[in-house]
Amino acid sequence: MKLVQAVIRPEKLDEVKKALEEGGFIPMTITDVRGRGEQKGIQLEFRGTKMEVDLLPKVKLELVVKDPEVAKAIGIIRSSARTGKVGDGKIFILPVEKMLRVRTDEEWT
């Protein structure tokens, strides 16, 4: 099993979530986060004054996926989160040793 973490634009969340659900990936955790990439934030102009916005709002999705389904999940996230502009996000894949359900004591390895 793998933990798929995707940091994406907030405005793409509904589209990504819907695409994942249609692909059979229902359980997920979504967290509001802030971050920056190589561009180191953006510069905005407000009432004639330039302001540096260092950390931009992002959304982090986390889902645990069986090894054979990782490529499918990644493909869905990539295609539904992409705008083609800087700041579309990143996807991280981490190993999961074990998953336990609190309610029923079920275990998956």
Backbone bond lengths (Angstrom), bond angles and torsions (degrees), N, CA, C in turn:
res aa  C-N    CA-C-N  psi(-1)  N-CA   C-N-CA  omega(-1)  CA-C   N-CA-C  phi
1 M - - - 1.448 - - 1.513 109.04 -
2 K 1.323 114.58 152.49 1.462 121.09 179.54 1.524 109.41 -131.69
3 L 1.320 115.18 149.25 1.458 122.08 171.28 1.519 106.31 -96.57
4 V 1.315 116.70 117.63 1.458 121.79 177.49 1.520 106.67 -99.45
5 Q 1.330 116.26 118.51 1.460 122.33 176.66 1.523 107.38 -112.70
6 A 1.309 116.19 128.09 1.459 120.73 178.30 1.518 108.81 -126.94
7 V 1.319 116.57 126.96 1.456 122.30 175.45 1.528 105.72 -105.70
8 I 1.336 115.99 116.87 1.460 120.82 -172.62 1.530 111.29 -131.91
9 R 1.326 115.39 174.33 1.465 121.34 174.95 1.535 109.45 -69.43
10 P 1.335 118.22 138.58 1.475 120.21 -179.88 1.525 112.88 -59.07
11 E 1.319 117.34 -35.12 1.459 119.99 -177.19 1.531 113.14 -70.74
12 K 1.335 117.62 -12.30 1.460 121.75 178.65 1.530 112.41 -96.59
13 L 1.330 117.73 -2.28 1.467 121.17 -174.43 1.525 112.95 -57.61
14 D 1.327 117.82 -50.32 1.464 119.58 -176.76 1.520 111.68 -61.48
15 E 1.316 116.73 -40.70 1.462 121.09 179.39 1.534 111.55 -64.84
16 V 1.330 116.53 -44.02 1.469 121.09 179.77 1.525 110.26 -66.37
17 K 1.324 116.08 -45.54 1.466 120.70 -179.29 1.532 110.87 -60.59
18 K 1.318 117.08 -44.89 1.465 121.03 179.01 1.524 111.34 -62.57
19 A 1.337 116.86 -43.65 1.466 121.08 179.90 1.528 110.98 -64.40
20 L 1.334 117.44 -40.54 1.470 120.45 177.61 1.529 110.85 -64.49
21 E 1.320 116.80 -42.49 1.466 120.33 178.42 1.524 110.75 -61.18
22 E 1.327 116.89 -44.25 1.464 120.98 178.73 1.527 111.53 -63.92
23 G 1.339 116.73 -28.47 1.458 121.59 177.98 1.515 113.79 -84.57
24 G 1.340 117.23 0.27 1.459 121.09 177.52 1.512 115.03 94.77
25 F 1.313 117.09 9.12 1.472 121.21 179.34 1.526 107.85 -103.83
26 I 1.323 116.16 91.84 1.463 121.43 -174.74 1.537 112.09 -91.21
27 P 1.359 119.56 -55.48 1.471 119.06 -176.91 1.526 111.34 -69.60
28 M 1.306 116.33 131.14 1.465 121.44 176.32 1.514 109.16 -159.78
29 T 1.307 115.49 159.37 1.460 122.44 174.38 1.512 107.28 -115.50
30 I 1.329 116.24 134.89 1.466 121.24 -178.69 1.522 108.39 -123.52
31 T 1.329 115.72 129.62 1.457 121.57 -177.99 1.522 109.34 -129.58
32 D 1.333 117.08 136.12 1.458 121.06 172.01 1.522 108.03 -79.37
33 V 1.325 116.10 126.91 1.464 121.52 -179.21 1.521 109.23 -134.13
34 R 1.324 116.24 171.72 1.465 121.72 173.15 1.513 107.48 -129.03
35 G 1.315 116.06 147.95 1.451 118.79 179.63 1.513 111.94 -168.05
36 R 1.328 114.35 -177.36 1.454 120.15 177.58 1.515 108.53 -150.23
37 G 1.294 115.31 154.05 1.452 121.16 178.66 1.509 110.50 -110.23
38 E 1.314 115.08 -152.43 1.457 120.55 -177.63 1.518 113.05 -63.29
39 Q 1.332 117.29 -25.36 1.465 119.66 -179.15 1.525 111.87 -74.52
40 K 1.327 117.62 -9.60 1.471 123.80 176.23 1.522 112.59 60.89
41 G 1.306 117.93 38.51 1.456 121.53 179.59 1.515 111.15 94.65
42 I 1.321 115.39 -167.44 1.465 120.65 -178.80 1.517 109.65 -135.17
43 Q 1.330 115.28 166.27 1.461 120.91 177.66 1.529 107.94 -114.32
44 L 1.312 117.00 124.41 1.456 123.16 178.93 1.513 109.80 -113.04
45 E 1.318 115.72 156.11 1.460 119.67 175.22 1.514 107.66 -116.36
46 F 1.330 116.27 124.30 1.459 122.29 -178.85 1.512 108.66 -127.80
47 R 1.329 116.21 115.23 1.477 122.45 -178.78 1.524 111.87 52.85
48 G 1.328 114.96 42.36 1.461 120.41 176.34 1.510 114.98 82.21
49 T 1.326 117.72 -2.32 1.456 121.38 -179.49 1.525 108.94 -109.00
50 K 1.337 116.85 130.92 1.463 120.83 178.62 1.518 109.61 -82.50
51 M 1.338 114.42 136.38 1.461 120.51 -179.80 1.520 108.57 -128.90
52 E 1.323 116.54 139.37 1.459 122.21 174.67 1.528 108.56 -91.27
53 V 1.321 116.33 125.49 1.463 121.12 174.39 1.519 105.61 -107.19
54 D 1.321 115.38 105.03 1.461 122.70 -171.73 1.521 112.50 -77.50
55 L 1.327 117.21 -44.35 1.463 122.09 -178.17 1.519 109.43 -114.49
56 L 1.334 115.73 125.80 1.454 121.41 -177.16 1.526 110.41 -101.60
57 P 1.336 117.52 147.35 1.458 119.79 177.66 1.521 110.29 -68.39
58 K 1.325 115.63 135.87 1.465 123.29 178.10 1.523 107.97 -138.78
59 V 1.317 116.13 171.59 1.459 122.75 175.72 1.522 107.29 -125.51
60 K 1.332 116.44 135.16 1.470 120.53 176.54 1.516 109.11 -110.00
61 L 1.339 115.72 122.69 1.455 122.12 174.39 1.514 107.74 -101.83
62 E 1.318 116.54 139.46 1.458 121.46 175.76 1.515 108.42 -131.27
63 L 1.331 116.33 130.52 1.455 120.51 175.38 1.512 109.24 -145.13
64 V 1.328 115.65 142.33 1.456 122.13 176.98 1.524 106.64 -94.54
65 V 1.339 114.95 127.63 1.459 121.55 -172.31 1.523 109.12 -129.09
66 K 1.335 116.43 141.62 1.465 120.54 173.85 1.524 108.97 -65.82
67 D 1.331 116.88 144.85 1.468 122.14 -175.17 1.532 114.16 -47.80
68 P 1.338 120.05 -46.54 1.464 119.21 -177.76 1.538 114.16 -67.05
69 E 1.338 117.82 -15.84 1.461 121.38 -176.94 1.525 114.05 -100.91
70 V 1.342 117.24 0.00 1.461 121.03 -176.61 1.526 111.19 -61.24
71 A 1.318 117.87 -47.34 1.469 120.77 -178.23 1.527 111.14 -60.55
72 K 1.329 116.99 -38.56 1.467 121.07 178.75 1.533 110.72 -63.67
73 A 1.340 116.84 -45.98 1.466 121.24 179.80 1.527 110.92 -62.18
74 I 1.335 116.35 -43.39 1.460 120.75 179.24 1.523 110.51 -62.19
75 G 1.323 116.76 -43.67 1.462 121.00 179.67 1.514 112.45 -60.99
76 I 1.328 116.06 -41.33 1.466 120.52 178.73 1.523 110.55 -64.25
77 I 1.331 116.80 -45.35 1.470 120.38 -179.34 1.527 110.09 -63.75
78 R 1.325 116.69 -46.92 1.467 119.83 -179.32 1.520 111.71 -57.92
79 S 1.312 116.85 -49.93 1.465 119.36 -174.36 1.527 112.48 -69.83
80 S 1.322 118.22 -34.26 1.459 119.81 -177.00 1.533 113.46 -88.49
81 A 1.327 118.96 -18.11 1.467 121.24 -179.24 1.524 112.57 -96.96
82 R 1.313 117.51 -13.64 1.468 121.76 -173.20 1.525 112.67 -74.43
83 T 1.350 114.86 131.81 1.465 121.52 169.70 1.526 109.99 -114.02
84 G 1.337 115.89 -18.25 1.460 120.83 -176.71 1.512 113.30 88.83
85 K 1.325 117.16 4.17 1.463 121.77 -179.21 1.527 110.02 -110.64
86 V 1.313 115.35 160.84 1.462 121.08 176.04 1.522 108.64 -57.49
87 G 1.332 117.01 136.84 1.454 121.09 177.26 1.514 114.10 99.07
88 D 1.342 117.47 11.00 1.466 120.20 179.59 1.522 112.16 -66.37
89 G 1.326 118.57 -25.87 1.454 120.35 174.24 1.515 114.66 124.66
90 K 1.318 114.45 -171.78 1.460 123.29 -178.86 1.526 108.61 -140.64
91 I 1.344 114.89 155.24 1.465 121.52 175.02 1.520 107.48 -125.02
92 F 1.332 116.22 133.03 1.453 122.02 179.08 1.530 108.70 -120.93
93 I 1.320 116.89 140.76 1.456 122.28 178.85 1.526 107.97 -120.16
94 L 1.334 116.27 123.89 1.460 121.45 -179.10 1.533 109.48 -125.96
95 P 1.323 117.25 147.12 1.471 119.25 177.47 1.530 111.10 -72.11
96 V 1.326 115.68 147.38 1.466 122.16 175.91 1.523 107.13 -120.17
97 E 1.314 116.91 118.92 1.464 121.30 -179.73 1.513 112.53 -71.52
98 K 1.316 115.36 -44.80 1.457 119.54 -173.85 1.523 108.48 -155.92
99 M 1.331 115.15 148.06 1.456 120.75 174.75 1.522 107.48 -127.87
100 L 1.329 116.31 134.38 1.458 121.62 -176.81 1.522 109.55 -126.47
101 R 1.317 116.30 137.14 1.459 120.53 175.14 1.520 107.21 -94.96
102 V 1.314 117.33 123.90 1.453 123.15 -176.32 1.532 111.34 -64.88
103 R 1.312 117.08 -44.47 1.467 121.46 -174.35 1.521 113.48 -63.53
104 T 1.337 117.40 -40.17 1.474 120.13 -171.23 1.535 114.18 -116.45
105 D 1.299 117.57 -2.99 1.467 123.38 -176.68 1.530 113.10 65.86
106 E 1.342 118.08 16.97 1.467 120.35 176.01 1.524 109.18 -65.90
107 E 1.341 115.72 148.76 1.461 121.96 179.91 1.513 110.12 -130.71
108 W 1.332 115.82 140.27 1.463 121.68 172.62 1.523 107.82 -128.42
109 T 1.309 116.73 137.24 1.469 120.59 176.33 1.506 110.31 -125.22
